[in-house]
Amino acid sequence: MGKKRRYYREERRRPVYHEEEDWEDDDDEPEDLERTVTKMSWGLLAVLSFGVLLSIAHSLYTPSAPVSSNEGYRVVSVSRGRLHTEELGTGKQVSFDDQKLVKKALNGSIKRGDIIHR
């Protein structure tokens, strides 16, 4: 049978009571209040400016147009002097007999899975 674990409680201290005279006076001084207001106003101005800049950037950004399905081909293989590809949008099998493309595929500059455009 394993050893029994013993748990010890920390000694509890009695609560310390402070007299009202010992408390610090928390009256806000005008300088502290003014400093706090200026910090808050500058912080709010910074957040609003950042939001406006993001809004302007979003309105000016124009994403690039997607590649149309008729312009891109994915290389599948090379055989019998032809480059076999499939059309990106439709998946239709297309073969090219362009000797420049076939040479690039044979020397390794065009590989299976690469995308070529017309």
N, C-alpha and C positions, 0 to 999 in steps of 0.2 A: 504494500500500500504506500502511496506517495506521501511526501511530507505535507503537513497542513500549512497553509499560508496564513500568515498573521497580517492583518491590516491595522495600522495605527491611525487614529484620528489626530488631526492637527489640533493643537490647543486653540481653543476659541478665546478671542480677546473680547473684553467688554467694550461696548461702543463708547466712543469718546464724544462727549457733548461739548459744544462750544457755546460760550455765552454770546449774546447778541452784540456786545461791545467788541468782541474779537473779530467779528466779520468785517471784511473789507467793504468799503462803500462802492457800489457798482454804478454810481451815477455816471452817465456818459458825458464826457467833456465835449464842448463844441468842436474842438480840433479833431478828436477821434471820430465823431459823427461825420464831419465833413470829409475826412480821409476815407472812411468806409463808403460813403456815397460816391465819391469820385472813382474809387476802385471798382465798385459795382457798375457804374455807368460805363467806364472804359471796357470792362469785361463784356457787358451786354452789347456795346458797339462792335467789339471784335467778333462776337458770335454772329451778329446780324450781317456784318461785312463779309464774313466767310460764307454765309448762306447766299448772299447776293452774288458773290464770285462764282460759287458752284452753279447757281442758276444760269448765269451768263455763259459759263463754260459749257453747260449742258445744251443750251440753245444754239451755240455756235458749232458744236461738234456734229459732224455728219459722218456716219459710218460708211465704210466702203460698200459698194454694191456687191451682192453675192454673185458668185461665178454662175453664169447661166449653164443650163444642162447641156446645151449643144456645143459649148466651147471647150470643155475639158474632157480628157480621156485618161483612164488609169491603165498603166502598162500591165499586161498579163504575162506575155511570153514573146519569144522570138523563135520562129521556125520557118524553114523553106524560103528564106529571103524576105519574110514579111514580119512586121511588128504587129502583134495581136493585142488589142486594147478593148476596154469596155467603156461605153459612154457613161459619164458621171450621173446624169439625171435619170436616164432610162435603164441603164444596165445592158444596153444593146451591144453585142459583140461587133467590133469594127477592126478590120485589118488594113494596115498601111504598107504599101510596097515602096516607100521612100527609102532609097539606099543610104542616105545620110542618117536617118533615124535608126536603121538596122545596124550600121557601123557603130553608132554611139551605144546602142544596146549591147553589142558584142564586146566592145572594149570596156564596158562597165560604167560609163558616164550616165546611162539611163538604166535603172534597175526595176525589178518587179515592184509594183505598188506606187511608183512615181507617177505624178500627174503631169501630162503634157497638154499644151493648148495649141489650137490651130495656128 
